[in-house]
Amino acid sequence: MSDRRYSVEFTNQARKQLARLDGTVQARLLKAAALLSVQPRPPAARRLASSSELWRVRVGDHRLIYRIDDGNVVIVVARVGHRSTVYRRLEDL
C-alpha cells in the first residue's frame, strides 16, 4: 500500500442520491468513502463485471459505485444507492 492519499470526489448525481438517504446511512457511506482515500482497493471492494473501470464497495444494504484515477490520485464516486437499484443503467456513467 502506498503512503499517498487519494482525494474523494462525488459527482452531482451521487451527491443528490446521498442527500436523499437517511442521516445514519449517509454517515456510514461517507465514512466508507473516507476510508477509500487511504485504500482505494480494499479487500471488500469488487470491480464490476459490466465495466473495467467501475468498482463497488458494500455498506450494509447500500453501495458506493466509484472510479479510481491513479494518475491524478482521485476517486470519483459516481453513484450511491440501495443494492436493489444502484446497478441500473450503469452504462450511463
Beta strands, then each sheet from edge to edge (+ up, - down):
strand 1: 7-10
strand 2: 46-47
strand 3: 54-59
strand 4: 62-69
strand 5: 74-82
sheet 1: 1+ 5+ 4- 3+ 2-
end
